[in-house]
Amino acid sequence: MPEKKEVDVLERIDEGVDIEKVMKEREFEPEHWITIEIMGKRYKVPAGLTILKAIEYAGYRFIRGCGCRAGFCGACATVYRKRDDFRIYTALACQTTAEDGMILTQLPFTPAPRANYNIEEVKPEENVLLRYYPEIAKCVACNTCTRSCPQELDVMDYIQAALRGDIKKVAELSFDCVQCGLCTARCPSEIRHYHLAQMARRIYGKYMSPTPKHLENRIMQIESGLYDKAFERIMSLSEEELKKLYYSRRKEVEEDPRESPFLEED
């Protein structure tokens, strides 16, 4: 069936093979085509592909700018315009469908140096974020950062929270940030939003968030030596033995860690 052939071709794109050759072998002919422009050059690609797969179909091979392919790593930040539309759009290439008339390029890296700090020495003080990222005082509240975020986070709101010294609010609002850097790339005040947000989450996690009871229990178990023999056993296994142990594990481990398949009887 045509649908099956199309799925096969898309899977082969992920594998990085010669797609033109695969299509000829399978006599694959997409029903609909679109034209996109990549870095100034036009390409005809099948409709329905993500921007990431459309770029690969056009013949580009990713070295940077591609990671998880599932919207979690933020590596495939992309900017584009549409036909007869003056606005600049931002997206993650793996999560956005290519459209006819798109003019696009990728931003595999945003030059935004992270502040140098030691989390063990940083204190959760009211002005700590402003001290390490003073440019947030230049925020003009234009909301460009929020409109640029592919995760639809309230970026401007967490920058305002940082100015107020509300570390918890910054950590909460930025929790789903994937560090793509598109907010920083578009900001007229040159704020390093995503680095600041990461610092806020680290401070909150180390000094302010309550310690979960189950985490305390697990730390006590580790410190008591409950897992020492299991660790020693795992470290002594070959790669093949590790694979066998991993694939034979139970999918749902009981609450009692002593029943783990990685522990041996004394």
PyMOL commands that set and color helices and strands:
alter all, ss='L'
color gray80, all
select helices_A, chain A and resi 2-15+19-26+51-57+93-95+128-132+134-138+144-148+155-164+167-173+182-186+193-208+213-223+228-236+239-247+257-259
alter helices_A, ss='H'
color red, helices_A
select strands_A, chain A and resi 33-38+41-46+77-81+89-92+103-106
alter strands_A, ss='S'
color yellow, strands_A
deselect
rebuild
show_as cartoon
